[in-house]
Amino acid sequence: MARVLLLGLTMIVFAAGQVVAQQSLGIFSNPRQGQCNIYDTGPGLFFAYVVHWQGGLPNGATGVRFRAPVPVCATGVSWAADTPLTGTITGNSQTGATVLYGSTCLDWLQIPVMRIDLWGNGLTQTCCAWQVQPFPGAQYAEYFDCYGNPGVATPWEARINPSWQCDCAGWVPVEHQSWGSIKALYEE
């Protein structure tokens, strides 16, 4: 029994180490990464949000570097502006942006990076995939740790005008629950 518990604890520690290392950037319909389905429903302005997610346990970050050009399948959609949600932006989301969070290292689990304002006309193709891409000249979208060192930020894909065939399976938001409410999910 003690061996099984020790093995289980070792696996949890190892898995936690893997989660801590993952840094990701995604595009969402709100700044708290709750929904990665975005809708271009007709003539007018719509918004997308870039969110930096720091794995299961935040390590800390001072900024990100990436680009998020409007995808070709977003027929007739044009970029209007970027609005910083945390820190300052150099450049823009379409050609390459560096977003620095300020003078401190943020250890937030989710960091709302920027809002991308888009003009749409309702002609975007169904299931149009959109994700962040590397900054020009870089191999990957990047984050900067608390010491300014770059690291890989894994992109998460959004869908513009999703359907039942392509609903994005991006992040599932983590919500604090009691152990009793989790156990209740599995009771008959």
C-alpha positions as CSV (number, residue, x, y, z in Angstrom):
1,M,0.0,0.0,0.0
2,A,2.8,2.4,0.9
3,R,4.5,1.7,-2.5
4,V,1.3,2.5,-4.4
5,L,0.9,5.8,-2.5
6,L,4.5,6.7,-3.1
7,L,4.2,5.9,-6.8
8,G,1.0,7.9,-7.0
9,L,2.6,10.9,-5.2
10,T,5.6,10.7,-7.5
11,M,3.4,10.7,-10.6
12,I,1.5,13.7,-9.2
13,V,4.7,15.7,-8.6
14,F,6.0,14.8,-12.1
15,A,2.7,15.8,-13.7
16,A,2.7,19.0,-11.8
17,G,6.2,19.8,-13.0
18,Q,4.9,19.3,-16.6
19,V,2.0,21.6,-16.1
20,V,4.0,24.4,-14.6
21,A,6.3,24.5,-17.6
22,Q,3.5,25.1,-20.2
23,Q,2.9,28.6,-21.2
24,S,0.2,29.3,-23.9
25,L,-1.3,32.1,-25.9
26,G,-4.9,31.9,-27.2
27,I,-7.6,33.9,-28.9
28,F,-11.0,34.1,-27.2
29,S,-14.3,36.0,-27.3
30,N,-13.7,37.4,-23.8
31,P,-10.7,38.4,-21.8
32,R,-11.0,35.6,-19.3
33,Q,-10.5,32.7,-21.8
34,G,-13.9,31.3,-21.2
35,Q,-14.9,30.9,-24.9
36,C,-12.7,30.3,-27.9
37,N,-15.7,30.5,-30.4
38,I,-15.8,34.0,-32.0
39,Y,-18.7,35.2,-34.2
40,D,-18.7,37.5,-37.2
41,T,-22.5,37.9,-37.4
42,G,-23.0,40.9,-39.7
43,P,-21.9,44.3,-40.6
44,G,-20.2,45.9,-37.6
45,L,-17.4,45.7,-35.0
46,F,-16.6,42.5,-33.1
47,F,-13.8,41.7,-30.7
48,A,-11.3,39.0,-30.0
49,Y,-9.0,38.8,-27.0
50,V,-5.5,37.4,-26.7
51,V,-4.9,35.7,-23.3
52,H,-1.6,34.3,-21.9
53,W,-2.2,31.2,-19.8
54,Q,0.6,30.1,-17.5
55,G,-0.1,26.4,-17.1
56,G,-1.5,24.9,-14.0
57,L,0.7,26.9,-11.6
58,P,2.0,30.3,-12.7
59,N,5.7,30.7,-13.0
60,G,5.6,34.4,-13.7
61,A,6.1,36.4,-16.9
62,T,7.0,39.9,-18.0
63,G,5.6,39.9,-21.5
64,V,4.8,38.1,-24.8
65,R,5.7,38.4,-28.4
66,F,3.6,37.1,-31.3
67,R,1.3,38.1,-34.2
68,A,-2.3,37.2,-34.9
69,P,-3.1,38.2,-38.4
70,V,-6.8,37.9,-39.5
71,P,-7.0,34.5,-41.2
72,V,-7.7,34.3,-45.0
73,C,-11.0,32.4,-44.3
74,A,-12.3,35.5,-42.5
75,T,-13.8,36.8,-45.7
76,G,-14.1,40.6,-45.7
77,V,-13.0,41.0,-42.0
78,S,-10.5,43.8,-41.5
79,W,-8.4,44.7,-38.5
80,A,-9.4,48.0,-36.8
81,A,-7.2,48.4,-33.7
82,D,-5.4,46.7,-30.8
83,T,-6.1,47.7,-27.2
84,P,-3.7,46.7,-24.4
85,L,-5.3,45.0,-21.5
86,T,-2.1,44.5,-19.5
87,G,1.0,46.6,-20.0
88,T,2.1,48.3,-23.3
89,I,2.1,47.2,-26.9
90,T,4.9,47.8,-29.4
91,G,3.8,47.0,-32.9
92,N,0.4,45.4,-33.7
93,S,-1.3,42.1,-33.7
94,Q,-1.3,41.8,-37.5
95,T,2.4,42.3,-38.3
96,G,4.0,41.5,-34.9
97,A,3.4,42.7,-31.4
98,T,5.5,42.8,-28.2
99,V,3.5,43.3,-25.1
100,L,5.4,44.1,-21.9
101,Y,3.4,43.7,-18.7
102,G,5.2,46.4,-16.8
103,S,8.0,46.6,-14.2
104,T,6.9,43.6,-12.2
105,C,6.8,39.9,-12.9
106,L,3.1,38.8,-13.1
107,D,2.3,35.4,-11.5
108,W,-1.3,35.4,-12.6
109,L,-2.7,32.1,-14.0
110,Q,-4.4,34.1,-16.8
111,I,-3.1,37.3,-18.2
112,P,-5.4,39.3,-20.5
113,V,-3.0,40.6,-23.1
114,M,-4.9,42.6,-25.6
115,R,-8.2,43.2,-27.3
116,I,-8.3,43.0,-31.1
117,D,-11.0,45.1,-32.7
118,L,-12.3,43.8,-36.1
119,W,-14.8,45.0,-38.7
120,G,-16.9,42.2,-40.0
121,N,-19.6,41.7,-42.6
122,G,-21.0,38.3,-41.7
123,L,-19.2,36.5,-44.6
124,T,-16.6,34.6,-42.7
125,Q,-16.5,31.0,-43.6
126,T,-17.9,28.5,-41.1
127,C,-15.2,26.9,-38.9
128,C,-12.5,29.5,-39.7
129,A,-9.5,28.6,-37.6
130,W,-7.4,31.4,-36.0
131,Q,-4.4,31.2,-33.7
132,V,-1.4,33.3,-32.7
133,Q,1.7,32.9,-34.8
134,P,5.4,33.6,-34.2
135,F,6.7,37.1,-34.2
136,P,8.5,37.8,-37.5
137,G,11.9,36.2,-37.4
138,A,11.1,34.0,-34.5
139,Q,10.3,30.2,-34.6
140,Y,7.5,30.3,-32.0
141,A,5.2,32.7,-30.2
142,E,7.1,33.6,-27.1
143,Y,6.7,34.7,-23.5
144,F,9.3,36.3,-21.3
145,D,10.0,34.9,-17.9
146,C,10.7,37.0,-14.8
147,Y,14.3,37.4,-15.9
148,G,13.5,38.4,-19.4
149,N,14.4,35.1,-21.0
150,P,12.2,34.0,-23.9
151,G,10.3,30.7,-23.9
152,V,7.8,28.9,-26.2
153,A,4.2,30.0,-25.8
154,T,2.0,27.2,-27.3
155,P,-0.8,28.6,-29.5
156,W,-4.4,27.6,-28.8
157,E,-6.8,27.8,-31.7
158,A,-10.0,29.8,-31.9
159,R,-12.9,29.3,-34.4
160,I,-14.7,32.1,-36.1
161,N,-18.3,31.1,-36.9
162,P,-18.1,27.6,-35.5
163,S,-20.6,24.9,-36.1
164,W,-21.3,21.6,-34.4
165,Q,-18.6,20.1,-36.6
166,C,-15.8,22.3,-35.5
167,D,-16.5,23.8,-32.1
168,C,-13.1,24.8,-30.7
169,A,-11.9,22.5,-28.0
170,G,-9.4,25.1,-26.6
171,W,-9.0,25.7,-23.0
172,V,-11.5,24.7,-20.4
173,P,-11.7,27.4,-17.8
174,V,-10.7,26.3,-14.3
175,E,-13.2,27.1,-11.6
176,H,-12.7,26.6,-7.9
177,Q,-15.0,23.9,-6.6
178,S,-15.4,22.1,-3.3
179,W,-14.4,18.5,-3.1
180,G,-18.0,17.6,-2.3
181,S,-19.3,19.2,-5.5
182,I,-16.8,17.3,-7.6
183,K,-17.7,14.0,-5.9
184,A,-21.4,14.8,-6.6
185,L,-20.7,14.7,-10.3
186,Y,-20.0,11.0,-10.1
187,E,-22.7,9.9,-7.7
188,E,-25.7,8.1,-9.0
